[in-house]
């Protein structure tokens, strides 16, 4: 059953709704859907497909039948929901060139971080600027136009590759936390080379899109002293990855929790035992040859 089946007075309502959706006019879409909803029968309507003598099926069966008959309606609503989420991420990561030119890059970055419901700390200060439980924040950061930002916390935010443009030029940035960011991927990590001379602490734990390829791009961060890669679901061999990172960043402390490293540790211990046994055998062979001579 399609939308024009329950709305006979508007046979072309579905193309109209699709046009509103593609044109970026969700309010027109909702208005059209509301009008058609008045003509559709609710789930608990007395009109049934079953005879009055037969027993009524359970609620979940009727719910599935209801959704099956309105497949295209549900599909359109899901598509609208995905489009709204995509536009929300795009808007939150948009680059505010006007604020950067008029107020400076420090104020522009401060507003960008607070808009993403994150937090930051200025150089030489102990207090953090964060949003409250209602998503509101204080505008006192406007008084620090010439003060650079040292620490940024964007954990569980919607920052993506595009949003990194707002952080460019921050030569005093020492700490960056991206824990649980669903939009952070390998391309994002590859672009972190813009902080290769300043960044010292990086937290990318619980990011579902990061792979080994993205971690390999962190070799450019030569000044990194602390790296948290805990609970990355797309890392299949965490033990080998830790060794790779330790070789690339020998001065950095690697934190990797949330993995089962028991098998990897057993393998490493076995390899050490084999190497030690080989050295012992070589020494014994050398002593035997010397005694024979």
Helices and strands as residue ranges (DSSP letters): H 3-6, H 13-22, H 26-37, H 59-69, H 71-92, H 97-103, H 105-115, E 119-122, E 128-130, G 139-143, E 149-153, G 162-167, E 175-177, H 186-190, G 191-195, E 201-203, H 212-216, G 217-220, E 226-228, H 238-248, E 253-255, H 262-292
